[in-house]
Amino acid sequence: MSTTAVAPVLVVQNTRSGGPGRVGDWLREAGLAVEVLRPYAGEVLPEMLDGRPLLVLGGGFLPDDDARAPWLPAARRLAAQALDGGTPVLGICLGGQLLAQVAGGRVRGSHGRPEYGSTRIRLRPEAADDPLLHGFGGTVPAIERHIDQITELPPGAAWLASTEACPHQAFRVGERAWGVQFHPEADAARIAGWDPEPLARQGFDRGRLHAAAVAEEAAAVAVWAEVTRRFARVCATTP
């Protein structure tokens, strides 16, 4: 591989509150420009990536919920372009589910046990030589917020991480496309802004979730800042 000039990372933000957060900050610190598009607010996704790395964020939709999120066909098209062209991709929560579906996996709505707040993610043996997730030991903390999940990974995908409630927490398609179910971009402060009533209906207490995330914050930052730097290095190299 060789180092090359890096096009801005194209970020698809699917909801008003679901911005790139600290992942965006870490990408900028690594020297990459970040171009955030907000299609929920009427901004139009491009027809072509034109070499831009792709970051697809979360949202309260399934990857093919086109009636509620009519920009999703364009997001799926961009993900398919990235896979076909070997362009780096990182999909987070909905973005990870979208990547899995585009690559041939399966996603189910309201499936399994919901996960909220800071959660210990178990790294599988396959993560030991993964460009992003190697070297972090057996478990890492990350914030979860999902009721939907990937039920079948794409053919040939590397299965990188799991939890008891949601087996497919992280995966890689090919050499340069990653999907995660959790939220490396979210810090503990974001939990404090979650609506407590829906959480309570599912048996979660927002105050306890927030306190647990605060306790894990330093460990989470250490991991996800490094993972983001590694992704930035992938973006800065050509195969």
N, C-alpha and C positions, 0 to 999 in steps of 0.2 A: 504494500500500500504506500501511497505518497500523500503528503499534505497538499491541500489546495485551498484556494479562496472559498470561503463559505458563504452561501446564499443565506438570507435571513430565514430563521425557523418560522414556518407558517403555523400559527396556533389557531385551532378552531375552538372557540369558546361557545358552548351550547346553552348556557343560562346566564342570567345577569350576575348571580353571585358566584359563579363557578369559573373565576379567572385563573391564570397560570400561577399566581401566588409566588411562593419562594422558588419554584422550579424556573419560572421566568427570570427571577433575579439571579439565580445561579448560572443560567445560560448566558446572561449578559456579562456576569463577572468572568465567565470563561472566554469572553471575546466574541460571542455570537449576537447578532441583531435578532430581535424578536418582533414578528409582525402578527398582531392579534386581530383576528376577524371575528365579528359578533353577528352571525347570521340570524340569531333570534331577534336582533334589532334592525334587521333589514339589510345588513351588509351582505354582499354577494360573494360566494366562494369562487375562486378562479376555475377556469376550465382545465388548466394545466399547472402542475407544480413547478415546472421549469427549474428543476434541480434543487428546490427548497426542501430541507428536512421538514417533516410533518409531525406536529404534536396535536392530538385530538383529546380534548378534555371531557369531563363527566357531564351528566345531565340526567334528569328524571325521565328518560325515554328508553325504549329498546332500540337497537340499531336500525330496525326497519319501521319505526313508528313515524312513517312519513306524513300521516295525517296531522299529527300534533307538531312535528318538526319537519317542515317541508324541504329544508336544506339537507336532510340526511342523504338523499341520493347523491348529491354533489360531494358530500364528505366521503361516502363509500367509494365513489369514483376516484377521488384523490388517493385514498388508501390503496386501491387496486393499482393505480399508477405507480405508487411508491414501491409496492411489492414487485411489480413487473420490472421496474427500472433499478432496483437495488438502492433506492433512496432511503435514508434513515427515517424510521417512524417510532414514535412513542405514543401509545394509546393508554389513557388513564380512565378507569371505571367504564363509563359508556364507551369511551374511545378504545379501551382494550377489548370490550365486547364487539365493537364494530370491526376492529381488525380481525378478531377471531372469525366472525361471520364471513367477512369478505374473503378470507383465506380458506374457507371451507368448514369451519367449526360450527357449533350450535350454541344458541343462547336461549334461556327460558326466563320469562317474567315471573316475579313473585315465587321464586323457586328456592327451596331450602330454608335455612334459618337466617334471618337478617343479621347483619353485622354493622355495629356503630361504634365509633370511638377508637382509641388506641388499641391495637391488636397485635399479638405476637405472630409474625409471619414465619412459617417454617421453610427454610431454604432446602431444596432437594439436592441430591448428589449432582444432578446435571448443572446446578448453579456454580459448581466449583471451577469450571473453565468457561463460564459465561463472561463476555466482555464487560458487562455492567455489574453483575451480582457476585463475582468471585471474591473470596477472601473475607466474608463477613461472619463466618461461623454458622451456627445452627439456626438461630432465629434473629429477626430484626423487627423493630416496632414500626407500625404505620397506621394512619387513621383510615378507618373504613366508614362507608355510608352507602349501603346497597341492600336491595331486596331481590334484585335480579342477579343471575350469574351465568357464566359459561358452563355448559354441561358437557361439551365435547370439544376438545382442542382440534385445530386444523390438522390435517394429515401431515406427518413429518415434523410437527412443531416440537421444540424442546420445552419440556414441562419443568419449570424452574422453582416454583414455590406453591405452598398450600396452607390452608387452615382446616381444622376439623369441620367447620360449618360450610366452607367453600373451598373445594379442592383446587380449583384452577385460579390461583392468585397471581401467577406471573408465568409468562411463556415467551418464547422467541420463535419467530417465523423466519427461516433462512438465517442470514448472518447479521441483518441490520434492521430488524423490525421487532419491537417489543410491545407487549400488552400487559397491563397490571390491573387488578380489580380494585386495589386500594388507592389512597390519595397521597402520594409523596409531596404534592404541592401544598397540602393543607397543614396549617399549624394548629396548636391547641386553641388559640384565640378564636379560630373559626367556629369551633364547637360551641363557644359561649353565645354565638349568634343563632344557633339552630332553634327552631320552634320546639318548645318543650312538650307540647301536647301530643303531637304524633309519636314522639319518642316514648312518652309515658304509656300510650296505648299499646306499644310493643314491649313494654316492660323495662324500658331504659330511663334512667334519671340523668338529665343533662348535667347537673352539677357534678355528679360522680364521674361521668364521662370526661368532663372538662378537667377535673382534678387528676384523673389517671393520665390524660394526655400531657398535662403540664409536667408530671413526674417523668414521662418518657421523652420529653421534648429534646433534651440534649443528645440522647442516643439516636433519636430519629434524624436530627439534623446531621449528625456525623455520617450516617449511612447515606441519606438521600442527596446531600450535597455532593458527596463523592460519586454516587451513581450518576448524577446530572453532569458532573465534570467528565465522566467517562463517556456519556452519551455525546457530549459536545466534541470530544476527540473523535468519536466515530463519524460525526457530521463533518469533521475537518479532514477526513481522509477519503481517498478514492480507492476502490478495490484494485 
